[in-house]
Amino acid sequence: MIFKGKYMYKWNKQGDIEAIPQEQGIELPQGGIKLSEEQTPIKFTRKQTPIFTGVLNYFPDAIREIAKCSYVGQQQHNPDKPLAWDRSKSGDELDALTRHLLEAGTIDTDGIRHSAKVAWRALANLQKEIENDDEAI
């Protein structure tokens, strides 16, 4: 993969985001970039990670739709259990995301927007990426 940006951002184990300057058009290794202290000029603190004001306040309606998507998925796959992400039934995030993306702007047969399912799958994929990176460190 070719990365074309000024910085690459990565969460560290302390929950802070670190920015790593990148040259334009460098090729990234298959397993990602391993960080060291001298490669992290900018550290993001918890105060610089505004979850409520920087995410929930920006997208309250979208977050609500993603929550509905979670509930409907739970009723479909595990109606007899408390709400929980059953990862054994959720392994192809990018393929599923793309299938729903093709129908963005419409409502699925279960009454949930395809765009909400795209967002849910994107969050699931991101969560797994972060967890995989944390395990590699």
C-alpha positions in Angstrom: 0.0 0.0 0.0 1.2 3.5 -0.8 0.7 6.1 1.9 0.3 9.7 0.6 0.0 12.0 3.6 2.0 14.3 5.9 1.4 12.2 9.0 0.4 8.7 9.9 -1.5 8.4 13.2 -1.5 5.5 15.6 -2.9 4.9 19.1 -0.3 3.8 21.7 -1.0 1.5 24.7 -1.6 4.5 26.9 -4.6 5.5 24.8 -2.9 8.5 23.2 -2.6 9.2 19.4 0.9 9.6 18.0 1.6 11.4 14.7 4.5 10.1 12.6 5.8 12.4 9.8 5.7 10.6 6.5 7.3 11.4 3.1 4.9 11.6 0.2 4.4 8.3 -1.6 6.3 5.9 0.6 5.4 2.3 0.5 4.2 0.8 3.7 5.3 -2.6 4.8 2.6 -5.3 4.8 2.5 -5.6 8.6 2.4 -1.9 9.2 4.9 0.5 10.7 6.5 -0.3 14.0 6.8 2.8 16.2 9.7 3.9 18.3 10.0 6.9 20.7 12.0 9.0 18.2 9.3 8.5 15.5 6.5 10.1 17.5 6.9 13.9 17.5 3.2 14.6 18.5 1.5 12.8 21.3 -2.3 13.1 21.7 -3.5 13.1 25.3 -6.9 12.1 26.6 -7.9 15.8 26.5 -7.0 15.9 22.8 -9.2 12.9 22.1 -12.7 14.5 22.6 -15.0 11.5 22.3 -18.1 13.3 23.4 -17.6 16.7 21.9 -15.6 15.5 18.9 -17.7 12.5 17.9 -21.0 12.1 19.7 -21.9 15.8 19.5 -21.0 15.9 15.8 -23.0 12.8 14.8 -25.8 12.1 17.3 -28.3 10.9 14.7 -25.8 8.7 12.9 -24.7 7.2 16.2 -28.3 6.5 17.1 -28.8 4.7 13.7 -25.7 2.6 14.3 -27.0 1.6 17.7 -30.3 0.5 16.1 -28.3 -1.5 13.6 -26.5 -3.3 16.5 -29.9 -4.1 18.2 -31.5 -5.4 15.0 -28.4 -7.5 14.3 -28.6 -8.9 17.8 -32.3 -9.8 17.3 -31.4 -11.5 14.0 -28.4 -13.5 15.2 -28.9 -14.0 19.0 -32.3 -12.9 20.1 -32.1 -15.0 23.3 -28.9 -13.3 24.6 -28.0 -9.9 25.9 -26.7 -7.3 23.4 -23.1 -8.2 22.6 -21.0 -8.3 19.4 -20.8 -12.0 18.4 -17.5 -11.9 16.5 -17.9 -15.5 15.4 -20.7 -14.2 13.1 -18.9 -11.1 12.0 -15.7 -11.8 10.1 -15.9 -10.2 6.7 -16.3 -6.6 7.6 -14.9 -5.1 4.4 -16.9 -7.4 2.1 -20.1 -6.8 4.1 -19.4 -3.0 4.2 -19.0 -3.0 0.4 -22.2 -4.9 -0.2 -24.1 -2.4 1.9 -22.2 0.5 0.3 -23.6 -0.5 -3.1 -27.1 0.1 -1.6 -26.3 3.3 0.3 -29.2 5.7 0.5 -31.8 2.9 0.7 -33.4 0.9 3.6 -32.6 -2.8 4.0 -35.4 -5.4 4.4 -35.0 -5.2 8.2 -35.8 -1.5 8.3 -32.2 -0.4 8.9 -30.4 2.0 6.5 -27.7 0.4 4.4 -25.5 3.4 5.3 -25.9 2.6 9.0 -24.7 -0.9 8.2 -21.7 0.5 6.3 -20.8 2.6 9.4 -21.2 -0.3 11.7 -19.0 -2.5 9.6 -16.4 0.3 9.3 -16.3 0.6 13.1 -16.0 -3.2 13.5 -13.1 -3.2 11.0 -11.4 -0.3 12.7 -11.8 -1.9 16.1 -10.2 -5.1 14.9 -7.4 -3.2 13.2 -6.6 -1.3 16.5 -6.8 -4.5 18.5 -4.4 -6.3 16.1 -2.0 -3.4 16.2 -2.1 -3.4 20.0 -1.3 -7.1 20.0 1.6 -6.6 17.7 3.2 -4.0 20.0 
